[in-house]
Amino acid sequence: AQKITQTQPGMFVQEKEAVTLDCTYDTSDPSYGLFWYKQPSSGEMIFLIYQGSYDQQNATEGRYSLNFQKARKSANLVISASQLGDSAMYFCAMREGRSSSNTGKLIFGQGTTLQVKP
Amino acid sequence: ETGVTQTPRHLVMGMTNKKSLKCEQHLGHNAMYWYKQSAKKPLELMFVYSLEERVENNSVPSRFSPECPNSSHLFLHLHTLQPEDSALYLCASSQDLGRGYEQFFGPGTRLTVL
């Protein structure tokens, strides 16, 4: 069973507008962490934001915020005021607390390609 | 140098060659990882090292051989590869293995096997 699902292969957004990238996850572990990474065409994966399963508030980092809906098992990334430099591939990832506590294993989704239009 | 560096950035090799990928982290982290990213597939974890000890070997063929001589360096030795091994190989490090520790990635080595 796929543990991380990103249903949007590609997205377009107008510069300066906000965009939401979807991510749903599946786990029976009560303790887990959710991550979003950005991968520009250069290939490097850049860490954006983290949400812990026990965190009461949605995570925010500058223009990035995570819309965490635990009951729905969704962790959507919201990018506000899009910039041309935001054009990249975005990956949602999960680390389960129990099964990966000894390995640090991150499970990645398929990714969403975001293109920001001027 | 800062962060995680990888060399070479690009590598073309024949199926009978032997080559090595190098990763170095300058973050003082305890854990290091190798990932494979093939076209149109999610990142696949290959190996995990914590304090120079291998803690995960994710059913990777023996033609890939990792080596971690110290907590700052990680190698991936390659021999008799197949064309389907062509991919982007990413190295990452994290402070520790716990669920809250983000992984910092290097720029990757784009490998082409002819």
Interface residues (C-beta under 8 A of the other chain):
Chain A: I4 S31 Y32 G33 F35 Y37 S42 G43 E44 M45 I46 F47 Y50 G52 F91 A93 R95 E96 G97 S100 S101 N102 T103 G104 K105 L106 I107 F108 G109 Q110 G111
Chain B: A31 Y33 K40 K41 P42 L43 L45 V48 S50 V55 E56 L88 L90 A92 S94 D96 L97 G98 R99 G100 Y101 E102 Q103 F104 F105 G106 P107 G108 R110
